[in-house]
Amino acid sequence: MKFIIAGKNIDVTEGLRTAVEDKIGKLEKYFNPETEVHVTLSVEKERQKIEVTIPVKGSIIRSEQVSNDMYVSIDLVEEIIERQLKKYKNKLVDQKQSVSFFKQEFIEKDYMDEEEIKIIRTKKFDIKPMYPEDACIQMELLGHNFFVFCNAETDQVNVVYKRKGNTYGLIEPEL
């Protein structure tokens, strides 16, 4: 695997670089040697955060972890990505284009579906045109972390969502 390690508000020391390469390197058993792993280490106040992104054709494998110790965050993020890989292996393999990024042993091994995805409830509702700011207010009034609406400016279906730190995000389709 090829590591691309960057730091925000932190110097990436040789110790941190080694810890990342050793811990995330355990995932090497799943990927081909050419696979790029983008790692961003950052510090904000007491928060030690690691973000790992592994682009594979047609998908992105991503996780971020925050703790008060960077080495703990590194340990946690590796466990999460490994769990994601095992959980979504069949889906990734079904998208035939992604197969070339993974080692044959990983593709052939059968992992039990630890957490089978089951939809237990379906809701139907009218999507009303509104501005993103109004959608955020509506989301807060409902006590949800996301809200689907028709953007009055673009006439497209959008989603607003609540982010960490009481900020908001907007998802809009690319045309």
C-alpha positions, 0 to 999 in steps of 0.5 A: 500500500502507498501511504500519503500522510498529511498533518493539520496543526500537527507535525507528522513525526517519524513515530506517528508515520511509523505508527500509521504505516504499521497499524494501517499496514495490517490492512495490506492483506486485503489490498494490492500493493498499488492501492493508495491510502490517504491519511490526515492527522489533525489536532483541534484543542484536545481532539486528536483526529485521524481520517483515512480514505482509501479510494477504490474504483467506484467506491471510497472506503473511509473512516475518521476517529477522534480521541485525546491520544493520536495513537489510540485514534490510529488503533481505532480507525484500523479496526473500523476500516477492517470491519467495514471491509468485511461487512461490505466485501460482497457489495464491493465484489459485486461492483466488478470494477472494484475487484482489481484493488483487492487481493484474491484471498480477500475476495475468495474468503467468506465473511459472515454478515456480522450486521445484516442490513435490514430496513425496518421502517419506511416513511413517505412524505411530500417534499416541499420546496424550501431554502437550505436554511429553512430546511435546517430549521425544519430539521431542528424542529423535528429533532432529526440529524438530516432532512430531505427537501426540494431546494427552492433555488435549484429545484433539485432534491437535497439533504441537509445534515447536522455535523459535529460542532453544531454545524450543518452540511448540504448534499446536492446532486451533481448533474 
